[in-house]
Amino acid sequence: MKKVLLHALNQWAHHLRRASLCFMLLSEGASAIDIDAGDYTAAPAGTNVGLLYMQHSESKKLYSDGHDVSGDGRLRTDVGILRAIHFMDVKGYIIDPQILLPFGNLKATGDYGSTLGANAGVGDPILAATVWTSNDPVNRRYFGITPFIYVPVGSYDHNEALNMGENRWRYALQAGYIHGLGSKFTVDLAADVTAYGANDEYGPQKLKMEQDPTYQVQAFGRYHVSPALDLRVGIAHSWIGAVDVDGNQATGQATETKFTAGVGYQLDPRLHLMALYGRDINVSDGFKEQNRINLRVAVAF
């Protein structure tokens, strides 16, 4: 009986370590480049936009290889992003150089607390710039391509299971398309691929962690109740790259499917507010978010 119990405990600890690695990758935003409906709308040259994002999420269920790992615990994340964007005209094309700075805290409790613990800090700054090859505001049709670079200077401690920073370079390329359907409906589509540099200080032993590319597709629909108010719903699916640690596979390719629904409101010509509720539909590895609240304030000047 004792041997059976020890074997069960060892198996649970193995699944927890494996799934916690996947969660670490997901919590750092390593899965993909999430957008909000309307992000690929090109503003006139000379426009500046400052944004503040706030996200709160809670998770209870933990998955490893598609199986629910028993345990009684919770994971809570409270993450914000400061974002600054400048729109400009370069030889007839609108581009928007921008910088994003994540910050926040991550906390595990219950059975997960002793393994994952808690951490807070500043994430890796993100540099990006969209180039619009199609810009038709009359018909609400836009197509843009955005490269992203994540600079590894955020908070990172190799002894911690959860970190806001990744201690590795990350590069992503995303394409986004917006298509207006009459005066009441708009469809937003996006797809991206993310490549990763190596983390040479992963874990207490400072092992080398490498990851295969990650892919994501996203789709949103908006219903315009009025010119200022829209209702929106979206779904996204990610294929998260397999992870090797010290030359050995730590996780295979993971998948994640999630949805969001909410509202966007143009309070005045310069101020836009957004509130979303979301949750994971399916997760093969890591924590499955039960509830997620996203708030965003955007100010144009």
C-alpha positions as CSV (number, residue, x, y, z in Angstrom):
1,M,0.0,0.0,0.0
2,K,2.8,2.4,0.9
3,K,4.6,1.7,-2.4
4,V,1.4,2.4,-4.3
5,L,0.9,5.7,-2.5
6,L,4.5,6.7,-3.1
7,H,4.2,5.9,-6.8
8,A,1.0,7.9,-7.0
9,L,2.6,10.9,-5.3
10,N,5.7,10.7,-7.6
11,Q,3.4,10.6,-10.6
12,W,1.4,13.6,-9.4
13,A,4.6,15.5,-8.7
14,H,5.9,14.7,-12.2
15,H,2.7,15.8,-13.9
16,L,2.8,19.0,-11.8
17,R,6.4,19.9,-12.7
18,R,5.6,19.2,-16.4
19,A,2.4,21.2,-16.4
20,S,4.0,24.0,-14.4
21,L,6.6,24.3,-17.1
22,C,3.9,24.7,-19.7
23,F,2.1,27.2,-17.5
24,M,5.3,29.2,-17.1
25,L,5.5,29.5,-20.9
26,L,1.8,30.4,-21.1
27,S,1.9,32.9,-18.2
28,E,4.8,34.8,-19.8
29,G,2.8,35.2,-22.9
30,A,5.0,32.8,-24.8
31,S,2.1,31.0,-26.4
32,A,1.3,33.6,-29.0
33,I,0.5,37.2,-29.7
34,D,-3.1,37.9,-28.5
35,I,-4.9,40.9,-30.1
36,D,-8.2,42.7,-29.4
37,A,-10.8,43.2,-32.1
38,G,-10.0,46.5,-33.9
39,D,-6.2,46.4,-33.2
40,Y,-5.5,46.3,-36.9
41,T,-7.4,49.6,-37.6
42,A,-4.9,52.1,-39.0
43,A,-5.1,55.6,-37.4
44,P,-4.2,58.8,-39.4
45,A,-0.5,59.7,-39.5
46,G,0.5,61.8,-36.6
47,T,-1.8,60.1,-34.1
48,N,-0.4,59.0,-30.8
49,V,-2.1,56.4,-28.6
50,G,-1.4,55.5,-25.0
51,L,-3.0,52.3,-23.6
52,L,-3.3,50.6,-20.2
53,Y,-4.3,46.9,-20.1
54,M,-5.3,45.1,-16.9
55,Q,-6.0,41.3,-16.7
56,H,-7.1,39.2,-13.8
57,S,-7.4,35.4,-14.2
58,E,-8.0,32.4,-12.0
59,S,-7.3,28.8,-12.6
60,K,-8.0,25.6,-10.7
61,K,-7.6,22.6,-13.1
62,L,-4.2,21.5,-14.1
63,Y,-3.6,19.4,-17.2
64,S,-0.7,17.2,-18.3
65,D,-0.7,15.4,-21.7
66,G,-4.4,16.2,-21.9
67,H,-5.3,14.7,-18.6
68,D,-6.6,16.4,-15.5
69,V,-4.0,16.3,-12.7
70,S,-5.6,15.8,-9.3
71,G,-4.9,18.5,-6.8
72,D,-6.5,21.1,-4.7
73,G,-5.0,24.5,-5.5
74,R,-5.4,27.7,-7.4
75,L,-3.4,29.9,-9.6
76,R,-4.1,33.7,-9.7
77,T,-2.6,36.1,-12.2
78,D,-2.9,39.9,-12.2
79,V,-1.0,41.4,-15.2
80,G,-1.0,44.8,-16.7
81,I,0.6,46.3,-19.9
82,L,1.6,49.9,-20.6
83,R,1.6,50.5,-24.4
84,A,2.6,53.6,-26.4
85,I,1.9,53.8,-30.2
86,H,2.8,56.5,-32.8
87,F,1.3,56.4,-36.3
88,M,3.3,57.8,-39.2
89,D,3.3,57.8,-43.0
90,V,6.4,56.4,-44.7
91,K,6.2,56.6,-48.5
92,G,2.5,56.3,-48.6
93,Y,2.2,53.5,-46.0
94,I,0.9,53.9,-42.5
95,I,3.2,52.3,-39.9
96,D,3.0,52.4,-36.1
97,P,6.2,52.0,-34.1
98,Q,5.3,51.0,-30.5
99,I,6.6,49.7,-27.2
100,L,4.8,47.5,-24.7
101,L,5.9,47.0,-21.0
102,P,4.2,44.1,-19.1
103,F,4.1,44.0,-15.3
104,G,2.2,42.1,-12.6
105,N,2.2,39.2,-10.2
106,L,1.6,35.5,-10.3
107,K,0.5,33.4,-7.2
108,A,-0.2,29.7,-6.7
109,T,-1.9,28.4,-3.6
110,G,-2.9,25.1,-2.1
111,D,-1.3,22.0,-3.5
112,Y,0.4,24.1,-6.2
113,G,1.8,26.7,-3.9
114,S,4.8,24.7,-2.7
115,T,6.0,23.9,-6.2
116,L,5.1,27.1,-8.0
117,G,5.1,29.7,-5.3
118,A,4.5,33.4,-6.2
119,N,6.3,36.1,-7.9
120,A,5.9,39.7,-9.1
121,G,7.9,42.1,-11.3
122,V,8.2,43.6,-14.8
123,G,8.1,41.6,-17.9
124,D,10.2,41.8,-21.0
125,P,9.7,45.0,-23.1
126,I,8.2,44.4,-26.5
127,L,9.1,46.3,-29.6
128,A,6.7,46.2,-32.6
129,A,5.6,48.1,-35.7
130,T,2.7,47.3,-38.0
131,V,2.9,48.1,-41.7
132,W,-0.5,48.5,-43.4
133,T,-0.5,47.3,-47.0
134,S,-4.3,47.9,-47.2
135,N,-5.9,50.9,-45.5
136,D,-9.6,51.5,-46.5
137,P,-11.4,53.3,-43.6
138,V,-14.5,54.0,-45.7
139,N,-15.2,50.3,-46.1
140,R,-13.5,49.3,-42.8
141,R,-11.0,47.1,-44.6
142,Y,-7.4,46.8,-43.4
143,F,-4.5,44.4,-43.7
144,G,-1.3,44.8,-41.7
145,I,1.9,42.8,-40.9
146,T,3.6,43.2,-37.5
147,P,7.0,42.0,-36.4
148,F,7.6,41.7,-32.6
149,I,10.8,41.6,-30.6
150,Y,10.8,40.7,-26.9
151,V,13.9,42.1,-25.2
152,P,15.0,39.8,-22.3
153,V,15.6,42.4,-19.5
154,G,12.4,41.7,-17.4
155,S,12.4,40.3,-13.9
156,Y,13.8,36.7,-13.9
157,D,15.1,34.4,-11.2
158,H,16.2,30.9,-12.2
159,N,15.3,29.6,-8.8
160,E,11.6,30.7,-9.2
161,A,9.0,28.6,-11.1
162,L,7.0,31.6,-12.1
163,N,8.6,34.7,-13.6
164,M,7.4,37.8,-15.5
165,G,10.5,37.8,-17.6
166,E,11.7,35.0,-19.8
167,N,15.5,35.4,-20.0
168,R,15.5,34.7,-23.7
169,W,14.9,36.6,-26.9
170,R,11.6,36.1,-28.7
171,Y,10.6,37.0,-32.2
172,A,7.1,36.9,-33.7
173,L,5.5,37.8,-37.0
174,Q,1.7,38.4,-37.2
175,A,-0.7,39.3,-40.0
176,G,-4.1,40.9,-39.3
177,Y,-7.1,41.6,-41.4
178,I,-10.3,43.6,-40.8
179,H,-13.4,43.4,-43.0
180,G,-16.5,45.5,-42.6
181,L,-19.8,43.8,-43.4
182,G,-22.3,46.6,-44.0
183,S,-22.7,49.1,-41.3
184,K,-23.4,46.7,-38.4
185,F,-20.8,43.9,-38.5
186,T,-17.0,43.7,-38.6
187,V,-14.8,40.6,-38.8
188,D,-11.3,40.5,-37.5
189,L,-8.8,37.8,-38.4
190,A,-5.2,37.3,-37.3
191,A,-2.4,34.6,-37.5
192,D,1.1,34.6,-36.1
193,V,4.2,32.5,-35.6
194,T,6.6,32.9,-32.7
195,A,10.3,31.8,-32.6
196,Y,12.4,31.6,-29.4
197,G,16.0,32.1,-28.4
198,A,17.5,29.8,-25.7
199,N,17.2,30.4,-22.0
200,D,20.6,29.4,-20.6
201,E,19.6,29.8,-17.0
202,Y,16.5,27.6,-16.7
203,G,15.8,26.2,-13.2
204,P,18.0,26.0,-10.1
205,Q,20.7,24.1,-12.1
206,K,20.8,26.8,-14.8
207,L,20.0,24.3,-17.6
208,K,19.5,25.3,-21.3
209,M,15.9,25.5,-22.3
210,E,14.9,25.6,-26.0
211,Q,11.5,25.7,-27.6
212,D,10.0,25.0,-31.1
213,P,8.0,27.7,-32.8
214,T,4.4,28.4,-31.7
215,Y,1.5,29.2,-34.0
216,Q,-1.8,30.9,-33.4
217,V,-5.0,31.8,-35.3
218,Q,-7.6,34.2,-34.0
219,A,-11.1,35.3,-35.2
220,F,-13.4,38.0,-33.8
221,G,-16.9,39.3,-34.7
222,R,-18.2,42.7,-33.8
223,Y,-21.8,44.0,-33.8
224,H,-22.0,47.8,-33.9
225,V,-25.0,48.7,-31.8
226,S,-24.1,52.4,-32.6
227,P,-21.1,54.2,-34.0
228,A,-19.7,54.4,-30.4
229,L,-20.7,51.0,-29.0
230,D,-19.9,47.5,-30.2
231,L,-20.5,44.0,-28.8
232,R,-17.6,41.6,-29.6
233,V,-16.8,37.9,-29.4
234,G,-13.7,36.0,-30.3
235,I,-12.0,32.6,-30.3
236,A,-8.3,31.7,-30.6
237,H,-6.4,28.5,-31.0
238,S,-2.6,28.0,-30.4
239,W,-0.2,25.2,-31.2
240,I,2.5,25.8,-28.6
241,G,6.0,24.6,-29.4
242,A,7.6,21.6,-27.7
243,V,10.2,22.3,-25.1
244,D,13.7,20.7,-24.6
245,V,15.6,21.2,-21.3
246,D,19.3,20.2,-21.3
247,G,18.8,18.3,-24.6
248,N,15.9,16.2,-23.3
249,Q,12.2,16.8,-24.3
250,A,10.4,18.3,-21.3
251,T,7.0,18.8,-23.1
252,G,5.6,17.9,-26.4
253,Q,3.6,20.3,-28.5
254,A,0.8,21.7,-26.4
255,T,-2.6,23.2,-27.6
256,E,-4.8,25.8,-26.2
257,T,-8.3,27.1,-27.3
258,K,-9.9,30.1,-25.6
259,F,-12.8,32.5,-26.2
260,T,-13.6,36.1,-25.2
261,A,-16.7,38.2,-25.2
262,G,-17.3,41.8,-24.2
263,V,-17.9,45.3,-25.2
264,G,-16.1,48.3,-26.7
265,Y,-17.2,51.9,-26.1
266,Q,-15.9,55.1,-27.7
267,L,-16.6,57.5,-24.8
268,D,-15.4,60.5,-26.9
269,P,-13.2,60.9,-30.0
270,R,-10.0,60.5,-27.9
271,L,-11.0,57.9,-25.3
272,H,-11.9,54.3,-25.9
273,L,-12.9,51.7,-23.2
274,M,-13.0,48.0,-23.5
275,A,-14.1,45.2,-21.1
276,L,-13.9,41.5,-21.9
277,Y,-14.7,38.2,-20.1
278,G,-12.9,35.0,-21.3
279,R,-11.9,31.5,-20.4
280,D,-10.1,28.5,-21.8
281,I,-12.2,26.0,-23.7
282,N,-9.4,23.4,-23.9
283,V,-5.8,23.1,-22.7
284,S,-3.6,20.0,-23.2
285,D,-0.8,21.1,-20.8
286,G,-0.8,23.6,-18.0
287,F,-3.5,25.4,-16.0
288,K,-6.9,25.9,-17.6
289,E,-8.2,29.4,-16.9
290,Q,-11.7,29.3,-15.5
291,N,-12.3,33.0,-15.5
292,R,-10.5,35.9,-17.1
293,I,-11.3,39.6,-17.0
294,N,-9.6,42.1,-19.4
295,L,-9.9,45.8,-19.1
296,R,-8.4,48.4,-21.5
297,V,-8.2,52.1,-21.6
298,A,-7.0,53.8,-24.8
299,V,-6.3,57.5,-25.1
300,A,-5.5,59.2,-28.4
301,F,-3.6,62.5,-28.6
